[in-house]
Amino acid sequence: MKSLTLLAPCGILGYGFPDASFKYGLSQKPDAIVVDAGSTDAGPHKLGAKTAIVSRMAAKKDLQRIILGGWKLKIPVLVGSAGGSGGHSHVEWTLAIIDEILREHTDVKPKIAIIWADIPNQVVVDSVEQRLVTPCDTPSLPLNAQIIEETTGIVAQMGVEPILRVIEAKADIIICGRAYDPAPFAAMGVYHGFDEALSYHLGKVLECGALCCNPGTTKDCMLGTLYDEWFEVYPCDPKRRCTPVSVAAHTFYEKDHPYLLHGPGIAMDLSGCTFTQVGENRVRVKGSRLEATNPYQIKLEGARRVAYRTFVIAGIRDPILIEKLEEVQQQVVSSVKEQYKEVDPANYTINFINYGKDGVMGKLEPEPRASHEIGVLFEVLAKEQELANAICASVRSTFMHFDYEGRKSTAGNLAFPYAPSDIPFGPVYEFSVYHLMAVKDPCEYFPWQWWTQEEHDGSIG
């Protein structure tokens, strides 16, 4: 029976994986090693600041084992969304690590290809003017030439099409810029003639490593095998099990609809899927369906700097203060604004997050109640770091000694776990571009090239 097996070492490159699991995965003779390296889960900062999502040490540790494993088996290695956000600097950062690995292992001489995912500003400006761009999640996210100019860089999520070209060129290692998470996995399946819907669905499961198992984790290896009418997934660690419920539950992961899933140029319908136990820790999935969308749309991502942040972490245990916490905090804000009345309030923002009293869900919390102690994180966002530092210091000192009604002591209201208590964070970014752009050619904005060790600059940022 025709089949194709993919090894996914972990959920994000740099998260790590056990040597024993990886060794087992390689022993099953996979046809490719595919790993996702990116996410927007951490917000816009990594993209806007051009920083990696994991440490260099962690990325190198994973990359070295993956590259050496792929070279030993003579199978391709695919990395999606290199460096976390998949922009030019993130890809260069990844290539610098690969360069270092290859200089330490001179017997390994792979053919390496890069697929870039950076979208020129003018392309987006022109597309906005032609009404080819729409907000991804909300109808109220504006986008114009000024916002695009303020954005530090725009990337787009590639689908399978740009990756298929490079697989066809017989690259040993494919480093993708920003990619739709399942796309590198799906591309391997589609290239070898397997059903596109099954290939994408398998990618959806594997891109998070062993998160679809019991117990689940992104820090362990998974195997997936495509067949003509189904695919099967199974862990590399004998302590983990795949069950129909665990795999079906993971199919729901990161979707706004239980069984509809959209990607670059595709709309998947998973409502007819079946999940069947076919071994102690192996699940078979059938029934995935997919339709091409018209127009073909790619997701754009970009971030711009909007402020500078300083924050403080403190604890509160006075039940009288906890009872009227929001009221006191509002009075603290008013006092600080009065102290700095020469500063335009539009130039800064003061926020409080009260952990232990709706700190996670805020106004959406269905069971509002306070515990006996509260952890307060308060931050100041301002146009300059110096202003953020000054306002935050004033908030902290005012809050620390604020005389609220019923107070029984003149001791401090706040307990600080750190000294100094005030922590300047630096630039703050927001997603300025989070839109869908219609394109005629799925490959047009994702050029690829061969890479040699002499061509990178090793930079990020």
C-alpha positions as CSV (number, residue, x, y, z in Angstrom):
1,M,0.0,0.0,0.0
2,K,1.3,3.4,-0.9
3,S,2.3,5.5,2.1
4,L,4.3,8.5,3.2
5,T,5.6,9.0,6.8
6,L,6.5,12.4,8.3
7,L,8.4,12.9,11.6
8,A,7.5,16.0,13.6
9,P,10.2,16.5,16.3
10,C,8.3,19.1,18.4
11,G,5.6,21.7,18.3
12,I,8.0,24.7,17.8
13,L,11.6,24.4,16.8
14,G,13.6,25.2,20.0
15,Y,11.0,23.7,22.4
16,G,13.1,20.6,22.6
17,F,12.4,16.9,22.3
18,P,13.8,13.7,24.0
19,D,16.7,12.0,22.3
20,A,15.1,8.6,22.7
21,S,11.9,9.7,21.0
22,F,13.8,11.2,18.1
23,K,15.9,8.1,17.8
24,Y,12.7,6.0,17.6
25,G,11.2,8.3,15.0
26,L,14.3,8.0,12.8
27,S,14.2,4.2,13.2
28,Q,10.8,4.2,11.5
29,K,12.4,5.4,8.3
30,P,10.3,8.6,7.8
31,D,10.3,10.2,4.3
32,A,10.9,13.7,5.7
33,I,11.4,15.6,8.9
34,V,9.1,18.6,9.2
35,V,9.0,21.2,12.0
36,D,7.1,24.4,12.5
37,A,9.2,27.2,14.0
38,G,6.6,30.0,14.3
39,S,3.6,31.4,16.0
40,T,1.7,34.6,16.7
41,D,0.7,33.2,20.2
42,A,3.2,35.5,21.9
43,G,1.7,38.6,20.2
44,P,3.2,41.1,17.8
45,H,6.4,41.8,19.6
46,K,8.6,39.1,18.0
47,L,7.6,40.3,14.6
48,G,7.8,44.0,15.3
49,A,11.0,43.9,17.2
50,K,12.6,41.3,14.8
51,T,13.5,39.0,17.6
52,A,13.4,35.2,17.7
53,I,10.7,33.3,19.5
54,V,13.1,30.9,21.2
55,S,16.7,31.3,22.4
56,R,19.6,30.7,20.1
57,M,20.9,27.9,22.3
58,A,17.5,26.1,22.1
59,A,17.2,26.5,18.3
60,K,20.7,25.2,17.7
61,K,20.2,22.2,19.9
62,D,17.1,21.2,18.0
63,L,18.4,22.1,14.5
64,Q,21.6,20.2,15.0
65,R,19.8,16.9,15.8
66,I,17.3,17.4,13.0
67,I,19.8,18.3,10.3
68,L,22.1,15.4,11.3
69,G,19.2,13.0,11.4
70,G,17.9,14.0,8.0
71,W,21.3,13.8,6.5
72,K,21.9,10.3,7.9
73,L,18.7,9.0,6.4
74,K,19.1,11.1,3.2
75,I,15.6,12.6,3.6
76,P,14.5,16.3,3.3
77,V,14.2,18.6,6.3
78,L,11.6,21.3,6.2
79,V,11.4,24.3,8.6
80,G,8.3,26.5,8.6
81,S,8.2,30.1,9.8
82,A,11.9,30.2,10.5
83,G,12.9,32.2,13.6
84,G,9.4,32.5,14.9
85,S,7.8,35.2,12.7
86,G,9.3,34.2,9.4
87,G,10.6,37.6,8.4
88,H,13.9,38.3,6.6
89,S,15.8,38.9,9.8
90,H,14.3,35.8,11.4
91,V,15.3,33.6,8.4
92,E,18.8,35.1,8.5
93,W,19.1,34.3,12.2
94,T,18.1,30.7,11.5
95,L,20.6,30.5,8.6
96,A,23.4,31.7,10.9
97,I,22.7,28.9,13.3
98,I,22.7,26.4,10.4
99,D,26.0,27.8,9.2
100,E,27.5,27.2,12.6
101,I,26.3,23.7,12.7
102,L,27.7,22.9,9.2
103,R,31.1,24.3,10.1
104,E,31.1,22.0,13.1
105,H,30.1,19.0,11.0
106,T,32.1,19.4,7.8
107,D,31.0,16.0,6.4
108,V,27.4,17.2,6.2
109,K,26.9,19.1,2.9
110,P,23.2,19.6,2.2
111,K,21.6,21.6,-0.6
112,I,19.8,24.4,1.3
113,A,16.9,26.5,-0.2
114,I,15.2,29.5,1.3
115,I,11.6,30.6,0.6
116,W,11.1,34.3,1.5
117,A,7.8,35.5,2.8
118,D,8.4,39.3,3.1
119,I,5.8,41.4,1.3
120,P,6.9,44.9,0.0
121,N,5.0,47.8,1.5
122,Q,4.1,49.1,-1.9
123,V,2.4,45.8,-2.8
124,V,0.2,46.1,0.2
125,V,-0.6,49.8,-0.4
126,D,-1.5,49.0,-4.0
127,S,-3.7,46.1,-3.0
128,V,-5.5,48.2,-0.3
129,E,-6.3,50.8,-3.0
130,Q,-7.6,48.0,-5.3
131,R,-9.8,46.7,-2.5
132,L,-8.0,43.4,-2.5
133,V,-7.3,43.5,1.3
134,T,-9.8,42.8,4.1
135,P,-9.3,42.5,7.9
136,C,-8.8,39.0,9.1
137,D,-10.6,38.9,12.4
138,T,-12.4,42.2,12.7
139,P,-14.1,44.6,10.3
140,S,-12.7,47.6,12.2
141,L,-9.0,47.1,11.8
142,P,-7.9,50.0,9.5
143,L,-5.1,49.8,7.0
144,N,-3.7,52.7,4.9
145,A,-0.4,53.9,3.5
146,Q,0.6,55.7,6.8
147,I,0.0,52.6,8.9
148,I,1.9,50.4,6.5
149,E,4.8,52.9,6.5
150,E,4.9,52.7,10.3
151,T,5.0,48.9,10.2
152,T,8.4,47.4,10.7
153,G,7.9,44.7,8.2
154,I,5.1,42.7,6.6
155,V,5.1,38.9,6.1
156,A,2.5,36.6,4.5
157,Q,1.6,33.0,5.3
158,M,2.6,30.8,2.3
159,G,0.5,27.8,1.3
160,V,1.8,24.6,-0.2
161,E,2.4,26.0,-3.7
162,P,5.8,27.8,-3.1
163,I,7.1,24.8,-1.1
164,L,6.2,22.4,-3.8
165,R,8.5,24.2,-6.2
166,V,11.4,23.8,-3.9
167,I,10.7,20.1,-3.1
168,E,10.7,19.6,-6.9
169,A,14.2,21.1,-7.0
170,K,15.4,18.4,-4.6
171,A,16.6,20.6,-1.7
172,D,17.9,18.7,1.3
173,I,16.9,21.5,3.7
174,I,14.1,23.9,3.0
175,I,13.9,27.0,5.3
176,C,10.6,28.7,4.9
177,G,9.8,32.3,5.9
178,R,6.3,32.7,7.3
179,A,4.2,29.7,6.5
180,Y,0.7,28.6,7.3
181,D,1.6,26.1,10.0
182,P,0.3,22.9,8.4
183,A,1.7,23.9,4.9
184,P,5.2,22.4,5.0
185,F,3.7,19.1,6.2
186,A,0.9,19.2,3.6
187,A,3.4,20.1,0.8
188,M,5.2,16.8,1.3
189,G,2.0,14.9,1.0
190,V,0.7,16.7,-2.0
191,Y,4.1,16.4,-3.8
192,H,4.0,12.7,-3.4
193,G,0.5,12.5,-4.8
194,F,-1.6,12.2,-1.7
195,D,-5.0,13.8,-1.1
196,E,-4.6,17.5,-0.3
197,A,-7.3,17.5,2.4
198,L,-5.7,14.6,4.2
199,S,-2.3,16.2,3.8
200,Y,-3.4,19.5,5.3
201,H,-5.3,17.7,8.1
202,L,-2.3,15.6,9.0
203,G,-0.2,18.8,9.0
204,K,-2.7,20.4,11.4
205,V,-2.2,17.5,13.8
206,L,1.6,17.2,13.5
207,E,2.5,20.8,13.6
208,C,2.1,20.9,17.4
209,G,4.2,17.8,18.0
210,A,2.8,15.4,20.6
211,L,0.1,17.8,21.8
212,C,-2.6,15.5,20.4
213,C,-1.6,12.7,22.8
214,N,-2.4,11.8,26.4
215,P,-0.5,13.2,28.1
216,G,0.0,15.9,25.5
217,T,3.0,18.1,25.0
218,T,4.6,20.2,22.3
219,K,8.1,19.0,23.5
220,D,8.0,15.5,22.0
221,C,8.1,13.7,18.7
222,M,5.2,12.5,16.6
223,L,4.9,10.4,13.5
224,G,2.1,10.6,10.8
225,T,1.6,8.3,7.9
226,L,-0.5,9.2,4.8
227,Y,-2.3,6.6,2.8
228,D,-4.6,7.0,-0.2
229,E,-7.8,7.3,1.9
230,W,-6.7,8.1,5.4
231,F,-3.8,9.0,7.6
232,E,-2.6,7.7,10.9
233,V,-0.8,9.4,13.8
234,Y,1.2,7.9,16.6
235,P,3.7,9.1,19.2
236,C,7.4,8.2,19.5
237,D,7.3,8.0,23.3
238,P,5.7,4.8,24.7
239,K,4.4,6.8,27.7
240,R,2.1,8.7,25.4
241,R,-1.1,7.5,23.7
242,C,-3.2,8.7,20.8
243,T,-6.9,8.1,21.2
244,P,-9.8,9.1,19.0
245,V,-10.8,11.8,21.5
246,S,-7.3,13.2,21.9
247,V,-6.8,13.5,18.1
248,A,-10.3,14.8,17.5
249,A,-9.9,17.3,20.3
250,H,-6.6,18.6,18.8
251,T,-8.4,19.0,15.4
252,F,-10.5,21.7,17.2
253,Y,-7.3,23.5,18.3
254,E,-6.9,27.1,17.4
255,K,-10.0,27.3,15.2
256,D,-12.9,29.7,15.5
257,H,-15.3,26.9,14.2
258,P,-15.4,23.3,15.4
259,Y,-14.8,21.8,11.9
260,L,-14.2,24.6,9.4
261,L,-10.6,25.6,8.8
262,H,-9.3,28.2,6.4
263,G,-5.8,28.5,5.0
264,P,-4.1,30.0,2.0
265,G,-6.4,29.4,-0.9
266,I,-8.3,26.6,0.9
267,A,-11.4,25.9,3.0
268,M,-11.4,22.6,4.9
269,D,-14.5,20.9,6.1
270,L,-13.7,18.3,8.8
271,S,-17.3,17.7,9.8
272,G,-17.3,14.2,8.2
273,C,-14.1,13.0,9.8
274,T,-13.9,9.8,11.7
275,F,-11.3,9.0,14.3
276,T,-10.6,5.3,14.9
277,Q,-8.3,3.5,17.3
278,V,-6.2,1.1,15.2
279,G,-3.5,0.2,17.7
280,E,-2.7,0.8,21.3
281,N,-1.5,4.4,20.6
282,R,-2.4,4.8,17.0
283,V,-5.4,6.6,15.5
284,R,-6.7,6.6,11.9
285,V,-8.4,9.6,10.5
286,K,-10.7,9.6,7.4
287,G,-13.2,11.9,5.8
288,S,-11.2,15.2,5.5
289,R,-12.6,17.4,2.8
290,L,-11.2,20.5,1.1
291,E,-12.2,23.1,-1.5
292,A,-10.2,25.8,-3.2
293,T,-11.3,29.3,-2.4
294,N,-11.9,32.0,-5.0
295,P,-10.2,34.4,-4.7
296,Y,-7.0,32.9,-3.4
297,Q,-6.1,34.8,-0.2
298,I,-2.9,35.0,1.9
299,K,-2.8,36.2,5.4
300,L,-0.7,39.3,6.0
301,E,1.0,40.0,9.4
302,G,2.8,43.2,10.4
303,A,3.5,45.1,13.6
304,R,4.3,48.7,14.5
305,R,5.7,50.3,17.6
306,V,3.0,52.2,19.5
307,A,4.5,52.9,22.9
308,Y,7.1,52.1,25.6
309,R,6.2,50.1,28.7
310,T,7.3,50.1,32.4
311,F,5.6,47.7,34.8
312,V,5.5,46.6,38.4
313,I,4.5,43.3,40.0
314,A,3.1,43.6,43.6
315,G,1.0,41.6,46.0
316,I,-1.9,42.7,48.2
317,R,-3.3,40.8,51.3
318,D,-5.4,43.4,53.1
319,P,-9.0,42.3,52.8
320,I,-10.3,45.9,53.1
321,L,-8.2,47.0,50.2
322,I,-9.1,43.9,48.1
323,E,-12.8,44.6,48.7
324,K,-12.5,48.1,47.1
325,L,-9.5,47.5,44.9
326,E,-10.8,48.9,41.6
327,E,-12.1,52.0,43.4
328,V,-8.7,52.6,45.0
329,Q,-6.9,52.0,41.7
330,Q,-9.0,54.6,39.9
331,Q,-8.3,57.1,42.7
332,V,-4.6,56.4,42.3
333,V,-4.8,57.1,38.6
334,S,-6.6,60.4,39.3
335,S,-3.9,61.4,41.8
336,V,-1.1,60.6,39.4
337,K,-2.8,62.6,36.6
338,E,-3.1,65.5,39.0
339,Q,0.6,65.3,39.9
340,Y,1.5,65.3,36.3
341,K,-1.1,67.7,35.0
342,E,1.4,69.4,32.8
343,V,1.7,66.1,30.8
344,D,-1.0,65.4,28.2
345,P,-2.9,62.3,29.5
346,A,-3.1,61.2,25.8
347,N,0.7,60.6,26.0
348,Y,0.4,57.7,28.5
349,T,-2.0,55.0,29.7
350,I,-2.1,53.3,33.2
351,N,-3.4,49.7,33.4
352,F,-4.0,47.3,36.3
353,I,-4.4,43.5,36.0
354,N,-5.6,42.0,39.3
355,Y,-4.6,38.3,39.4
356,G,-6.9,36.5,41.8
357,K,-9.8,38.9,40.9
358,D,-10.7,38.6,37.3
359,G,-7.1,39.0,36.2
360,V,-7.3,36.4,33.4
361,M,-10.7,37.0,31.8
362,G,-11.5,40.5,33.1
363,K,-15.1,41.5,32.4
364,L,-15.8,38.1,30.7
365,E,-15.2,36.2,34.0
366,P,-18.5,34.3,34.7
367,E,-17.7,33.8,38.4
368,P,-16.2,37.0,39.8
369,R,-14.8,36.7,43.3
370,A,-11.6,37.6,45.1
371,S,-9.2,35.4,46.9
372,H,-7.6,36.3,50.2
373,E,-4.6,37.7,48.3
374,I,-4.2,39.5,45.0
375,G,-1.3,39.8,42.6
376,V,-1.4,43.1,40.9
377,L,0.5,43.8,37.7
378,F,0.4,47.5,36.8
379,E,1.9,49.0,33.7
380,V,2.3,52.4,32.1
381,L,2.4,52.8,28.3
382,A,3.9,56.1,27.1
383,K,5.3,57.7,24.0
384,E,8.9,57.6,25.5
385,Q,10.5,55.2,27.9
386,E,11.5,58.0,30.3
387,L,7.9,59.1,30.6
388,A,6.7,55.6,31.2
389,N,9.4,55.2,33.9
390,A,8.3,58.5,35.6
391,I,4.6,57.8,35.5
392,C,5.0,54.2,36.7
393,A,7.1,55.3,39.6
394,S,4.5,57.7,40.6
395,V,1.7,55.1,40.3
396,R,3.8,52.7,42.5
397,S,4.6,55.2,45.2
398,T,1.0,56.6,45.3
399,F,-0.5,53.2,45.4
400,M,2.0,52.1,48.0
401,H,0.9,54.6,50.6
402,F,-2.7,55.5,49.4
403,D,-5.0,56.2,52.4
404,Y,-8.3,54.5,51.5
405,E,-11.3,54.4,53.7
406,G,-11.2,51.8,56.5
407,R,-7.4,51.4,56.4
408,K,-6.1,50.2,59.8
409,S,-2.4,50.8,59.3
410,T,0.1,53.2,57.8
411,A,2.3,50.4,56.5
412,G,2.7,49.9,52.8
413,N,-0.3,48.5,50.8
414,L,1.9,46.6,48.3
415,A,4.4,43.7,48.7
416,F,7.1,43.7,46.0
417,P,8.8,40.4,45.1
418,Y,11.6,42.3,43.3
419,A,14.0,45.2,43.9
420,P,14.1,47.4,42.0
421,S,10.3,47.1,41.7
422,D,9.9,49.1,38.5
423,I,10.9,47.2,35.3
424,P,11.4,49.1,32.1
425,F,10.3,46.9,29.3
426,G,11.1,48.9,26.2
427,P,9.1,49.2,22.9
428,V,5.6,47.9,22.7
429,Y,4.1,46.7,19.4
430,E,0.7,46.1,18.1
431,F,-0.5,44.2,15.1
432,S,-1.0,46.9,12.5
433,V,-1.5,44.4,9.6
434,Y,-3.6,41.4,10.3
435,H,-5.4,41.1,7.0
436,L,-6.2,38.8,4.0
437,M,-4.9,39.8,0.6
438,A,-6.3,38.3,-2.6
439,V,-3.6,37.2,-5.1
440,K,-3.7,35.7,-8.6
441,D,-0.5,33.6,-8.2
442,P,0.1,31.7,-4.9
443,C,3.8,31.8,-5.6
444,E,4.2,35.4,-6.7
445,Y,5.3,36.9,-3.4
446,F,7.3,33.9,-2.1
447,P,10.5,33.8,-4.1
448,W,13.0,31.1,-3.4
449,Q,16.8,30.7,-3.8
450,W,19.6,28.4,-3.1
451,W,21.7,29.3,0.0
452,T,25.4,28.9,0.6
453,Q,27.4,29.5,3.8
454,E,29.0,32.7,2.5
455,E,25.7,34.5,1.7
456,H,24.2,35.2,5.1
457,D,24.9,38.1,7.5
458,G,23.7,36.3,10.7
459,S,21.6,39.2,11.9
460,I,18.4,39.5,13.6
461,G,17.0,43.0,14.2
